Amino acid sequence: MLDLFNIFGLVPENVTRAHSFEFQRSLVANGFGVALTYTRPFGDRSYDGLPLVCRPIKQALPPQRIVLAYDQRYPLTPAAEAFKAKALEWFSERQTFSSI
């Protein structure tokens, strides 16, 4: 996440890591700052029922690398193999990711 600030030459004043995604959303919903996330979760309320507002980043951002890593000393389970195949297929079909 700090790369988003570095791209624009900014340094956040305070950085705190939440222990879970929902804890982060609850902190924000209760007025304890703002949060940046890579994904937009379903729903616009925290678990304690308070409203949340999501705002997209307007500026175009450079593509981020996505890594699928596993220990090759151990065989993948059938479910992991299926996920790997689907992920490779999905990303190869998108122009944004095909050159990476």
N, C-alpha and C positions, 0 to 999 in steps of 0.2 A: 504494500500500500504506500509505503514511503516513496516509491518510484513516481507515483502520481504527483507528489509535491516536488520532487527533484526535477521533473520534466519542465516545470514552470518556474524553477528557481526559488521555491518556497520552502520554509522550514516550519513545521507545526510547533505551536507553543507547548502543547502537552500531548503525550502519546501514552495511551494505556491499552493493554491487551485484555480483552474480556475472556473469561474461561469458556464461554460458550456463545454461540450465535444468539440464542434467545436471551441470555443475560445481557448481552450488548443491546439488543432491541429494547429490553426493559429499562436499562439505564437511560437510553435516549428518550423513550416515551415518558419517563419520569423527570425529564429536564436536566439530565446530567451530561449534556454535551451533544455532539453529533457523531455519526459513524460512517465509515466508508466500507462498502462490501463489494465483492465481485459478482454476487448474484442478487437478484431481486426475489425475496421470499414471497410466498403466497400470503395474501391478506395484508391489511393495513392497520392491524392492531397487535399490540404485544400480548403475551400470555396473560398479563394481569388486566387486559381489556382496554388499555389506554391507546389512543390513536397514534399512528405513525404517518409520516409523510415521506415519500420517496422522491428524490430529485435526480434525474439523470445528469451525467457530466456532459456539458454541451460541446466542449472542445474535442476535436478528433485526437485520439490517443494512439501511440504506436502499438502494434500487436505485441502481445505478451506470449512468452513461450509456455507451453504446456508440456509437462513431462509425465509419461507413464513409466513408472519404475517398479521393478520387482526383482527379487533375488533369484537369479538363474540357476542357483544350486538346487532349487526345489521346483518341482513341476507345478504349473498352474492348475488349479481346479477347473473342471469344465465350466463353471460359472465365470471364473476369472478369464479363461480363454475366450468365452463368448463376449464378455465385456471388452476385452482387448480388440477383438475383431470388429465389433460394432463401433468402438471409439475411432479406430484407424479408418474405417469406412466413412464415418460421419465427418471427421476432420478433412479427409482427402477430397470430399465432395464440395468443400467450401473454398472459394477463391482466396479468402483472407488467409487461410491456413496452408494452402497447397504449396506455397513457395518456401515454407519454413522447414 
